[in-house]
Amino acid sequence: MKERRFVRELLESKQRILVLSFVVGIVFLFLLIRLWHLQILNADDYHAMSENNRLRFVPVAASRGAILDRTGTILVSNRPSFSLAVIPQEVTDKEALLTLLSGLLGLDREEMAERWEKNKGRAKYYPIVLASNITRDHVEIVEENRMRLPGIEIEMKPVREYTSGKIAAHLLGYIGEVSEKELASTGFEDYNPGDYIGKNGIERALEKELHGNDGGRQLEVDARGRVLRTISESYPTVGNSVMLTIDATVQKSAERAFVDQAGAAVAMDVTNGEILAFVSNPGFDPSLFGGKLPADVWKGYLDDKRHPLENKALSGQYPPGSTFKMITALAGLQDTIINESTSITCNGSYDLGTSTFKCWNKKGHGATNLRKSLRESCDVYYYQLGEKLGVDKIATAAHAFKLGAPLGVELLNERSGLIPTAEWKQKHFGKRWFHGETLPVAIGQGAVLMTPIQLASMIATVANDGTIYRPHLVKRVVDADGKTLRETKTEIIGNASFSKESFRLVKQGLLAVVNEPGGTGAMARLYDVKVAGKTGSSQVVKLRDSKQSTPYQYRDHALFVAFAPFDKPEIAVAVIVEHGEHGGSSAAPIAGKILRAYFDAKKPVHRTTGGPTKEDGNEEDDENGSGVTVTEPHINGDAAHD
């Protein structure tokens, strides 16, 4: 009996040991699987997490290269600014930290949270910029409350300083924080959220040269964030500097000459295409765009009818008005339809079919030859010449000047302008070209559109007898040691193959515009330099009421193009005053001041106000235009005053 009980207890004991052994085996199996999972399968991930717990990366932003004018005058440099950054691995309560920061600094909590979310996928030891360009007061508050702000760091970054304020703002451009879209696009692989990049102008066009390469230090820290040692360090590389072709003195004079008028001006070296002044007025303050632009300032820019944010010199498209008559004249001379002595009688209008095309001078100019037609801007002379030429021959002459297409200046978003042809109308409107539509085109209206850069190139090409240079703004790029890395070479992009005699006759007419009695451009005259030029006006809309009551946005644009000195041209100038009405009284004086500044810079001892009074010359007229947008060309006999 006892033996059987003993055997039963022994068997039960063995069963319990077997079950316990099985349970222990299962536990050890799970432990082995977990160890395999930790030490083999996810070894790299946990190693990275371990490194994150003791590493911190401190970025050191590179300074952007400077931008200088042709004489070495600094236009854009750098100044230090402060950014608020957070190291995520050191933050245990994100929401509480953001709430505290918002309360202490008055910063937008939602904006900081959005920036944090955008950078979720980055290493936790890499700082995230929560706010850029914070004030010194903000920095002091952060330092005073550092024990309450775990993971918060102050980073110093260089930002742009525009030494001349609004001068050349559209040319220079501005910088801003890189966007998500930009970060995801080709060419921005080396950029990080919070980095500053050029947004437009030279800052954008030459971003790669100006940006430089950021550096940084990788540090080992303890649990409290105290630095134990520097693991690695790389030094930032300063961006390359850019020397522009513009002359700061001429640029400032040009912008000041506009006062508060809207418009654009381009001054160009006749011999090589270098742009000496590049004006779009009114300007804006580019330094404001480096941080958060105040809402009231942004609204002011948007509400301003003069459109201060538009780069008019680059992308403004305007009917060239009577400035285009030199193209029609060259076409007529080339086709032997006219010569120096060809004369017509202007009675103040010209009838074609059932349409009447008016001259600006209602009484007429009487007997008019080529020289007089340019000097006094007789519309009837060019109506008749345009009728004989036809639109396609006029277009051929314009295309010989490379008009109707971008000229390839370094800036982005250059517009092409428009030179209409019969084929163009058929393609865009499905209608044939009517004979009468050529007459407005002959005097630079109808569907003709040109940019200020094209206007400057056109008059420069006339001045140098047909050589078309690519306009350019960059003279050279240099490194931090002053070594030239790249220099822009003079590039000839075409030749307007008209005879020297044709150019001579047209230029004699342009000289008369400024210097002879009856010339419409007398207000651009200089006492010591012979100036040749052409006035123009272009209608924005067709109006028949008194111009005294015309609203600003419907007034004619005023234009003037010129070159000097006449005998040996150096500089060409194109000026557009939006809604300035009369080229002779609005645009010509601005061109005169630009030329005065240029020649005074060469000969400072000859500094003078110069120029005649308004009584020295009269003003002229042009006919209608289609406005600054492309519309179907139309026949219109009205004329606008130059």
C-alpha positions as CSV (number, residue, x, y, z in Angstrom):
1,M,0.0,0.0,0.0
2,K,2.8,2.4,0.9
3,E,4.8,1.4,-2.1
4,R,1.9,2.2,-4.5
5,R,1.4,5.6,-2.8
6,F,5.1,6.3,-3.2
7,V,5.0,5.4,-6.9
8,R,2.0,7.6,-7.5
9,E,3.6,10.5,-5.8
10,L,6.8,10.0,-7.7
11,L,4.8,10.0,-11.0
12,E,2.9,13.1,-10.0
13,S,6.2,14.8,-9.1
14,K,7.7,13.9,-12.5
15,Q,4.7,15.3,-14.2
16,R,4.9,18.6,-12.3
17,I,8.6,18.8,-13.1
18,L,7.9,18.1,-16.8
19,V,5.2,20.8,-16.9
20,L,7.4,23.3,-15.1
21,S,10.3,22.5,-17.4
22,F,8.1,23.0,-20.4
23,V,6.9,26.4,-19.0
24,V,10.5,27.4,-18.3
25,G,11.5,26.3,-21.8
26,I,8.8,28.4,-23.3
27,V,9.9,31.4,-21.2
28,F,13.5,31.0,-22.3
29,L,12.4,30.6,-25.9
30,F,10.5,33.9,-25.7
31,L,13.6,35.5,-24.1
32,L,15.8,34.1,-26.8
33,I,13.4,35.4,-29.5
34,R,13.4,38.8,-27.8
35,L,17.2,38.9,-27.6
36,W,17.4,38.0,-31.2
37,H,14.9,40.7,-32.1
38,L,16.8,43.3,-30.0
39,Q,20.4,42.4,-30.8
40,I,20.2,41.2,-34.3
41,L,17.0,42.2,-36.1
42,N,16.8,45.8,-34.7
43,A,20.4,46.3,-33.7
44,D,20.9,49.3,-36.0
45,D,17.8,51.0,-34.9
46,Y,18.6,50.7,-31.2
47,H,22.2,51.7,-31.8
48,A,20.9,54.9,-33.4
49,M,18.6,55.5,-30.5
50,S,21.5,55.0,-28.1
51,E,23.5,57.5,-30.1
52,N,20.6,60.0,-30.1
53,N,20.5,59.8,-26.3
54,R,24.0,61.2,-26.0
55,L,24.6,63.2,-29.2
56,R,23.7,66.7,-30.2
57,F,24.3,68.4,-33.5
58,V,24.9,72.2,-33.4
59,P,24.6,73.6,-37.0
60,V,26.8,76.6,-38.0
61,A,25.1,78.5,-40.9
62,A,27.3,79.8,-43.7
63,S,27.3,83.5,-44.5
64,R,26.0,84.3,-48.0
65,G,28.3,86.0,-50.4
66,A,28.1,89.8,-50.8
67,I,26.6,91.6,-53.8
68,L,28.5,94.6,-55.1
69,D,28.1,97.1,-57.9
70,R,30.6,97.5,-60.7
71,T,32.8,99.8,-58.6
72,G,33.0,97.5,-55.6
73,T,30.3,99.4,-53.6
74,I,28.6,96.8,-51.3
75,L,24.9,96.6,-52.0
76,V,24.1,93.5,-49.9
77,S,26.0,92.2,-46.9
78,N,25.2,90.1,-43.8
79,R,24.3,90.8,-40.2
80,P,23.8,88.3,-37.3
81,S,20.3,87.2,-36.4
82,F,18.9,84.8,-33.8
83,S,16.7,81.8,-34.2
84,L,14.7,79.8,-31.6
85,A,15.4,76.1,-32.0
86,V,14.4,72.9,-30.0
87,I,16.2,69.6,-29.7
88,P,13.3,67.0,-29.6
89,Q,15.2,64.3,-27.7
90,E,15.4,66.5,-24.7
91,V,11.7,67.4,-24.5
92,T,9.4,65.2,-22.5
93,D,6.2,67.4,-22.7
94,K,6.0,69.1,-26.2
95,E,2.6,70.7,-25.6
96,A,3.6,72.2,-22.3
97,L,6.8,73.6,-23.8
98,L,5.1,75.2,-26.7
99,T,2.5,76.8,-24.4
100,L,5.2,78.2,-22.2
101,L,7.2,79.6,-25.2
102,S,4.1,81.2,-26.6
103,G,3.4,82.8,-23.3
104,L,6.9,84.0,-22.6
105,L,7.8,85.3,-26.0
106,G,4.4,86.1,-27.6
107,L,5.1,83.8,-30.5
108,D,2.4,82.1,-32.5
109,R,2.0,78.7,-30.9
110,E,0.3,77.1,-33.9
111,E,3.1,78.2,-36.2
112,M,5.8,76.7,-33.9
113,A,3.8,73.4,-33.6
114,E,3.5,73.3,-37.4
115,R,7.3,73.7,-37.8
116,W,7.8,70.9,-35.3
117,E,5.5,68.6,-37.1
118,K,7.1,69.2,-40.5
119,N,10.5,68.0,-39.1
120,K,9.2,64.8,-37.4
121,G,11.3,62.4,-39.5
122,R,14.7,63.9,-38.7
123,A,17.1,62.7,-36.0
124,K,15.9,63.7,-32.6
125,Y,19.3,65.3,-31.7
126,Y,19.1,67.6,-34.7
127,P,17.6,71.0,-33.7
128,I,14.4,72.2,-35.3
129,V,13.9,75.9,-35.9
130,L,10.7,77.1,-34.3
131,A,11.0,80.8,-35.0
132,S,13.5,82.8,-37.1
133,N,14.9,86.3,-36.7
134,I,13.8,86.7,-33.1
135,T,14.7,89.9,-31.2
136,R,17.4,90.3,-28.6
137,D,14.7,90.7,-26.0
138,H,13.5,87.2,-26.9
139,V,17.0,85.9,-26.5
140,E,17.3,87.5,-23.0
141,I,13.9,86.0,-21.9
142,V,15.0,82.5,-23.1
143,E,18.3,82.8,-21.2
144,E,16.5,84.0,-18.0
145,N,14.1,81.0,-18.2
146,R,16.6,78.4,-19.5
147,M,15.9,75.9,-16.6
148,R,12.2,75.9,-17.5
149,L,12.9,75.4,-21.2
150,P,14.5,72.0,-21.7
151,G,15.8,71.4,-25.2
152,I,15.5,75.0,-26.2
153,E,18.6,76.6,-27.9
154,I,19.4,79.9,-29.5
155,E,21.1,79.7,-32.9
156,M,22.9,82.6,-34.5
157,K,22.5,82.9,-38.3
158,P,23.6,85.5,-40.7
159,V,20.8,87.3,-42.6
160,R,20.9,89.8,-45.3
161,E,21.5,93.5,-44.8
162,Y,20.5,95.7,-47.8
163,T,22.8,98.7,-47.3
164,S,20.9,101.0,-49.6
165,G,17.4,100.2,-48.4
166,K,14.9,100.0,-51.2
167,I,17.5,100.9,-53.9
168,A,17.6,98.2,-56.7
169,A,15.2,96.0,-54.6
170,H,13.7,94.2,-57.7
171,L,17.2,93.6,-59.1
172,L,18.7,92.3,-55.9
173,G,15.7,90.4,-54.7
174,Y,15.3,89.1,-51.1
175,I,15.8,85.9,-49.1
176,G,13.4,83.8,-47.1
177,E,13.1,80.4,-45.4
178,V,13.2,77.5,-47.8
179,S,9.7,76.0,-48.3
180,E,8.6,72.3,-48.2
181,K,8.0,72.4,-52.0
182,E,11.6,73.7,-52.6
183,L,13.1,71.1,-50.2
184,A,11.4,68.4,-52.2
185,S,12.6,69.7,-55.6
186,T,15.8,69.0,-57.5
187,G,18.8,71.0,-56.5
188,F,17.9,71.5,-52.9
189,E,19.0,68.2,-51.5
190,D,21.6,69.8,-49.3
191,Y,19.2,72.3,-47.7
192,N,17.5,71.9,-44.3
193,P,14.3,73.3,-42.9
194,G,15.0,76.7,-41.5
195,D,17.6,77.5,-44.1
196,Y,17.4,80.8,-46.0
197,I,17.5,80.9,-49.8
198,G,17.1,83.6,-52.4
199,K,13.4,84.0,-53.4
200,N,13.8,86.4,-56.4
201,G,16.1,88.7,-58.2
202,I,19.9,88.1,-58.1
203,E,19.5,86.4,-54.7
204,R,17.4,83.7,-56.5
205,A,19.1,83.6,-59.9
206,L,22.6,83.1,-58.3
207,E,21.5,81.1,-55.2
208,K,24.1,78.4,-55.7
209,E,27.0,80.9,-56.0
210,L,25.8,83.0,-53.0
211,H,24.6,80.3,-50.6
212,G,27.8,78.8,-49.3
213,N,28.0,75.5,-47.3
214,D,26.9,75.1,-43.7
215,G,29.1,73.6,-41.1
216,G,28.4,72.2,-37.6
217,R,29.6,70.4,-34.5
218,Q,28.5,67.0,-33.2
219,L,28.7,67.0,-29.4
220,E,28.4,64.3,-26.7
221,V,26.3,65.4,-23.8
222,D,25.2,63.9,-20.5
223,A,21.7,63.3,-19.3
224,R,21.3,67.0,-18.3
225,G,22.4,68.2,-21.8
226,R,25.9,69.3,-20.6
227,V,28.6,69.1,-23.3
228,L,31.1,66.3,-22.5
229,R,33.2,66.5,-25.7
230,T,33.2,67.4,-29.4
231,I,33.0,64.4,-31.6
232,S,33.4,66.0,-35.0
233,E,33.4,69.5,-36.4
234,S,33.1,71.0,-39.9
235,Y,33.5,74.7,-40.7
236,P,31.1,76.7,-42.8
237,T,32.2,77.9,-46.2
238,V,31.3,81.5,-47.0
239,G,29.3,81.9,-50.3
240,N,30.9,83.5,-53.3
241,S,30.4,87.2,-53.9
242,V,28.8,88.7,-57.0
243,M,29.9,91.9,-58.7
244,L,27.1,93.4,-60.8
245,T,27.3,95.6,-63.9
246,I,25.2,98.3,-62.4
247,D,26.6,101.6,-61.1
248,A,25.1,102.4,-57.7
249,T,25.4,106.1,-58.3
250,V,23.5,105.9,-61.6
251,Q,21.0,103.5,-60.1
252,K,20.2,105.8,-57.2
253,S,19.8,108.8,-59.5
254,A,17.5,106.9,-61.7
255,E,15.2,105.8,-58.8
256,R,15.1,109.2,-57.3
257,A,14.2,110.7,-60.6
258,F,10.9,108.8,-60.6
259,V,9.9,110.3,-57.2
260,D,6.6,108.5,-56.5
261,Q,5.7,107.7,-60.1
262,A,5.3,104.1,-61.2
263,G,7.4,102.9,-64.0
264,A,10.7,101.3,-65.1
265,A,14.1,102.4,-66.5
266,V,17.0,100.4,-68.0
267,A,20.4,101.9,-68.8
268,M,22.7,99.8,-70.9
269,D,26.3,100.0,-72.2
270,V,26.0,100.3,-75.9
271,T,29.3,98.5,-76.5
272,N,28.8,95.3,-74.6
273,G,25.3,94.9,-73.2
274,E,26.2,95.6,-69.5
275,I,23.2,97.0,-67.7
276,L,24.2,100.2,-65.8
277,A,20.9,100.8,-64.1
278,F,17.8,98.6,-63.6
279,V,14.8,100.4,-62.1
280,S,11.3,99.2,-61.2
281,N,9.4,101.9,-59.3
282,P,8.0,102.0,-56.7
283,G,10.3,99.6,-54.8
284,F,9.9,97.7,-51.6
285,D,12.0,97.0,-48.5
286,P,13.7,93.6,-49.1
287,S,14.9,93.3,-45.5
288,L,11.3,92.8,-44.4
289,F,11.0,89.5,-46.3
290,G,13.8,87.9,-44.2
291,G,11.4,87.3,-41.3
292,K,7.7,87.4,-40.8
293,L,6.3,90.3,-43.0
294,P,4.0,92.5,-41.0
295,A,0.4,92.1,-42.2
296,D,-0.2,95.8,-42.6
297,V,2.9,96.2,-44.7
298,W,1.9,93.2,-46.9
299,K,-1.6,94.6,-47.3
300,G,-0.1,98.0,-48.2
301,Y,1.9,96.5,-51.0
302,L,-1.0,94.5,-52.4
303,D,-3.4,97.5,-52.3
304,D,-1.0,100.0,-53.9
305,K,-2.2,100.6,-57.5
306,R,1.4,101.2,-58.6
307,H,2.1,97.5,-58.0
308,P,5.4,97.8,-56.0
309,L,6.1,94.1,-55.9
310,E,6.1,93.7,-59.7
311,N,9.4,93.8,-61.5
312,K,8.4,96.1,-64.3
313,A,11.8,96.4,-65.9
314,L,11.9,92.6,-66.4
315,S,8.3,91.5,-66.9
316,G,6.3,94.6,-67.6
317,Q,5.0,94.6,-71.2
318,Y,3.9,97.9,-72.7
319,P,3.0,99.1,-76.2
320,P,6.2,101.0,-77.2
321,G,4.2,103.8,-78.9
322,S,6.2,106.2,-81.1
323,T,9.6,104.8,-79.9
324,F,8.8,102.0,-82.3
325,K,8.7,104.4,-85.3
326,M,12.5,103.9,-85.7
327,I,11.8,100.2,-86.5
328,T,9.2,101.1,-89.1
329,A,11.5,103.8,-90.6
330,L,14.3,101.3,-90.9
331,A,12.0,98.8,-92.6
332,G,10.9,101.5,-95.1
333,L,14.5,102.4,-95.9
334,Q,15.5,98.8,-96.3
335,D,12.6,98.2,-98.7
336,T,13.4,101.5,-100.5
337,I,9.8,102.7,-100.0
338,I,11.3,105.9,-98.5
339,N,14.5,107.7,-98.6
340,E,15.9,110.8,-96.9
341,S,13.8,113.2,-99.0
342,T,10.6,111.2,-99.3
343,S,7.8,113.6,-98.2
344,I,4.1,113.3,-97.4
345,T,1.6,115.9,-96.5
346,C,0.1,115.6,-93.0
347,N,-3.3,117.3,-92.6
348,G,-3.9,115.9,-89.1
349,S,-5.4,112.5,-90.1
350,Y,-5.3,109.7,-92.7
351,D,-8.3,108.0,-94.2
352,L,-8.2,104.3,-95.0
353,G,-11.5,102.8,-96.2
354,T,-14.2,103.9,-93.8
355,S,-11.7,104.5,-90.9
356,T,-9.9,107.7,-90.1
357,F,-6.6,107.5,-88.3
358,K,-5.7,110.7,-86.5
359,C,-2.3,112.3,-85.9
360,W,-1.6,113.8,-82.5
361,N,-1.3,117.2,-84.1
362,K,-4.9,117.9,-85.2
363,K,-3.8,120.7,-87.4
364,G,-1.3,118.5,-89.1
365,H,2.5,118.7,-89.7
366,G,2.3,119.8,-93.3
367,A,5.0,118.6,-95.6
368,T,7.0,116.0,-93.7
369,N,10.1,114.0,-94.6
370,L,11.9,111.3,-92.6
371,R,13.8,113.7,-90.3
372,K,10.8,115.8,-89.5
373,S,8.6,112.7,-89.0
374,L,10.9,111.5,-86.2
375,R,11.6,115.0,-84.8
376,E,7.9,115.9,-84.4
377,S,6.6,112.3,-84.3
378,C,4.2,112.6,-87.2
379,D,1.7,109.7,-87.1
380,V,0.4,110.2,-90.6
381,Y,3.9,109.7,-92.1
382,Y,4.0,106.2,-90.4
383,Y,0.4,105.3,-91.2
384,Q,1.2,105.7,-94.9
385,L,4.5,103.9,-94.6
386,G,3.0,101.1,-92.6
387,E,0.2,100.7,-95.2
388,K,2.8,100.2,-97.9
389,L,5.1,97.9,-95.9
390,G,2.4,95.6,-94.5
391,V,2.5,94.0,-91.0
392,D,4.9,91.2,-91.9
393,K,7.7,93.4,-93.2
394,I,7.4,95.5,-90.1
395,A,7.6,92.3,-88.0
396,T,10.6,91.1,-89.9
397,A,12.4,94.4,-89.1
398,A,11.4,94.1,-85.4
399,H,12.6,90.4,-85.3
400,A,15.9,91.5,-86.7
401,F,16.3,93.4,-83.4
402,K,15.5,90.2,-81.5
403,L,12.2,91.7,-80.4
404,G,9.3,89.5,-79.5
405,A,11.4,87.0,-77.5
406,P,13.3,87.1,-74.2
407,L,16.8,88.5,-74.5
408,G,18.3,86.1,-71.9
409,V,19.1,88.4,-69.0
410,E,20.2,86.4,-65.9
411,L,17.1,87.0,-63.9
412,L,14.2,84.6,-63.9
413,N,10.7,85.3,-65.4
414,E,11.8,87.6,-68.2
415,R,8.8,88.3,-70.5
416,S,8.9,88.1,-74.3
417,G,6.8,91.0,-75.5
418,L,4.9,90.6,-78.7
419,I,5.4,91.5,-82.4
420,P,2.2,90.7,-84.3
421,T,2.1,89.1,-87.7
422,A,-0.7,87.9,-90.0
423,E,0.1,84.3,-89.0
424,W,0.0,85.2,-85.3
425,K,-3.5,86.6,-85.6
426,Q,-4.7,83.6,-87.5
427,K,-3.2,81.2,-85.0
428,H,-4.5,82.9,-81.9
429,F,-7.9,84.3,-83.1
430,G,-8.7,82.3,-86.1
431,K,-9.1,85.4,-88.2
432,R,-7.2,86.9,-91.1
433,W,-5.2,90.1,-90.7
434,F,-7.0,93.2,-92.0
435,H,-5.1,95.9,-93.9
436,G,-6.1,98.7,-91.6
437,E,-4.7,96.8,-88.5
438,T,-1.2,97.5,-89.8
439,L,-1.4,101.3,-89.3
440,P,-1.5,101.2,-85.4
441,V,1.3,98.6,-85.5
442,A,3.4,101.0,-87.6
443,I,3.4,103.5,-84.7
444,G,4.0,100.9,-81.9
445,Q,0.4,100.3,-80.8
446,G,-2.2,97.7,-81.6
447,A,-0.9,94.4,-80.3
448,V,2.8,95.4,-80.2
449,L,4.3,94.8,-76.7
450,M,7.8,95.4,-75.5
451,T,9.6,95.2,-72.1
452,P,11.9,98.0,-70.8
453,I,14.9,95.7,-71.4
454,Q,13.9,95.3,-75.0
455,L,13.4,99.0,-75.4
456,A,16.9,99.6,-74.1
457,S,18.3,96.9,-76.4
458,M,16.5,98.4,-79.4
459,I,17.9,101.9,-78.9
460,A,21.4,100.5,-78.1
461,T,21.3,98.5,-81.3
462,V,20.4,101.6,-83.3
463,A,23.2,103.6,-81.6
464,N,25.9,101.0,-82.5
465,D,24.6,100.5,-86.1
466,G,23.1,97.0,-85.6
467,T,25.1,94.9,-83.2
468,I,22.8,93.2,-80.7
469,Y,24.5,92.3,-77.4
470,R,22.9,90.1,-74.8
471,P,22.0,92.3,-71.9
472,H,23.6,91.1,-68.7
473,L,23.7,92.1,-65.0
474,V,26.5,90.0,-63.6
475,K,30.1,91.2,-64.2
476,R,31.9,88.5,-62.3
477,V,31.7,86.0,-59.4
478,V,34.5,85.9,-56.9
479,D,35.3,83.7,-53.9
480,A,36.0,84.7,-50.3
481,D,39.7,85.4,-51.2
482,G,38.7,87.7,-54.1
483,K,39.7,85.2,-56.8
484,T,37.6,85.5,-59.9
485,L,35.7,82.2,-60.5
486,R,33.6,83.3,-63.4
487,E,33.4,86.4,-65.6
488,T,30.6,87.2,-67.9
489,K,31.9,87.7,-71.5
490,T,30.4,90.0,-74.0
491,E,28.0,88.0,-76.2
492,I,26.7,89.1,-79.5
493,I,23.3,87.5,-80.1
494,G,22.5,89.0,-83.5
495,N,22.9,91.7,-86.0
496,A,20.2,94.0,-87.3
497,S,21.4,93.9,-90.9
498,F,20.3,97.3,-92.1
499,S,22.7,99.6,-94.0
500,K,24.9,102.1,-92.2
501,E,23.2,104.8,-94.3
502,S,19.8,103.7,-93.0
503,F,21.0,103.9,-89.4
504,R,22.6,107.3,-90.1
505,L,19.4,108.7,-91.3
506,V,17.3,107.4,-88.4
507,K,19.9,108.6,-85.9
508,Q,19.9,112.1,-87.4
509,G,16.2,112.2,-86.8
510,L,16.7,111.0,-83.2
511,L,19.2,113.8,-82.7
512,A,16.7,116.3,-84.0
513,V,14.1,115.0,-81.5
514,V,16.2,116.2,-78.6
515,N,18.2,119.1,-80.0
516,E,16.2,120.9,-82.7
517,P,13.2,123.3,-82.4
518,G,10.0,121.4,-82.6
519,G,11.7,118.3,-81.2
520,T,9.5,116.4,-78.7
521,G,12.4,115.2,-76.4
522,A,14.0,118.6,-75.5
523,M,13.7,117.9,-71.8
524,A,16.4,115.2,-72.1
525,R,18.9,117.6,-73.5
526,L,22.3,118.0,-71.8
527,Y,24.5,121.1,-72.1
528,D,27.8,119.3,-72.6
529,V,26.8,116.0,-74.3
530,K,24.8,115.4,-77.5
531,V,21.8,113.2,-76.7
532,A,19.6,111.5,-79.4
533,G,16.3,110.0,-78.5
534,K,12.6,109.3,-79.2
535,T,9.5,110.1,-77.2
536,G,6.4,107.9,-77.1
537,S,3.0,107.5,-75.5
538,S,0.7,104.6,-75.6
539,Q,-2.9,104.4,-74.7
540,V,-4.1,101.9,-72.0
541,V,-7.7,102.1,-73.1
542,K,-9.6,104.0,-75.8
543,L,-11.1,107.1,-74.3
544,R,-13.0,110.0,-75.9
545,D,-13.7,112.2,-72.9
546,S,-11.4,115.0,-71.6
547,K,-8.2,113.8,-70.2
548,Q,-8.5,116.1,-67.3
549,S,-11.0,113.7,-65.8
550,T,-9.3,110.5,-66.8
551,P,-8.7,108.1,-63.8
552,Y,-5.1,107.3,-63.0
553,Q,-5.2,103.7,-64.2
554,Y,-6.6,104.7,-67.6
555,R,-4.1,107.4,-68.5
556,D,-1.5,106.9,-71.2
557,H,1.9,105.5,-70.5
558,A,4.8,107.8,-71.2
559,L,8.0,106.5,-72.9
560,F,11.4,107.8,-73.9
561,V,14.5,106.1,-75.3
562,A,17.9,107.7,-75.9
563,F,21.6,107.2,-76.4
564,A,24.6,109.5,-75.8
565,P,27.1,110.8,-76.8
566,F,25.7,111.0,-80.4
567,D,29.1,110.9,-82.1
568,K,30.5,108.0,-80.1
569,P,27.6,106.3,-78.2
570,E,28.4,104.8,-74.7
571,I,25.1,104.5,-72.9
572,A,21.5,103.8,-74.0
573,V,18.5,104.5,-71.8
574,A,14.8,103.4,-71.9
575,V,12.3,105.0,-69.5
576,I,8.6,104.1,-69.0
577,V,6.4,106.2,-66.7
578,E,3.1,104.3,-66.2
579,H,0.1,106.5,-66.8
580,G,2.6,109.5,-67.2
581,E,0.6,110.5,-70.3
582,H,3.4,112.5,-72.2
583,G,6.8,111.0,-73.0
584,G,8.3,114.4,-73.6
585,S,7.3,115.8,-70.2
586,S,7.3,112.7,-68.0
587,A,9.8,110.2,-69.3
588,A,12.4,112.4,-71.1
589,P,13.4,114.4,-67.9
590,I,14.0,111.1,-66.1
591,A,16.2,109.9,-68.9
592,G,18.1,113.2,-68.8
593,K,18.8,112.8,-65.1
594,I,20.1,109.2,-65.7
595,L,22.4,110.4,-68.4
596,R,23.5,113.3,-66.3
597,A,24.4,111.0,-63.4
598,Y,26.3,108.7,-65.8
599,F,28.5,111.5,-67.3
600,D,28.9,113.2,-63.9
601,A,30.3,110.0,-62.5
602,K,32.9,110.0,-65.3
603,K,33.6,113.7,-64.9
604,P,32.7,114.8,-61.4
605,V,34.0,118.4,-62.0
606,H,31.2,118.9,-64.5
607,R,28.4,118.4,-62.1
608,T,25.4,120.5,-63.0
609,T,21.7,120.3,-63.2
610,G,21.8,120.9,-66.9
611,G,18.9,120.4,-69.3
612,P,16.5,122.9,-70.8
613,T,13.2,124.1,-69.5
614,K,9.9,122.8,-70.6
615,E,9.5,125.7,-73.0
616,D,12.5,124.5,-75.1
617,G,10.4,121.8,-76.9
618,N,6.8,120.8,-77.5
619,E,5.2,117.5,-77.0
620,E,3.7,115.0,-79.4
621,D,1.0,112.4,-79.7
622,D,0.5,108.8,-80.4
623,E,-2.5,106.8,-81.3
624,N,-4.2,104.0,-79.5
625,G,-2.9,100.8,-78.1
626,S,-4.3,97.5,-76.9
627,G,-3.1,97.9,-73.4
628,V,-0.6,95.7,-71.6
629,T,-2.4,92.5,-72.3
630,V,-2.6,90.7,-75.6
631,T,-6.0,91.3,-77.3
632,E,-7.2,91.0,-80.8
633,P,-5.7,93.9,-82.8
634,H,-8.2,96.5,-83.9
635,I,-8.5,99.5,-86.1
636,N,-8.7,102.8,-84.2
637,G,-8.1,106.3,-85.4
638,D,-7.5,108.0,-82.1
639,A,-4.1,109.3,-81.1
640,A,-2.4,109.8,-77.7
641,H,-0.1,112.7,-76.8
642,D,3.7,112.1,-76.5
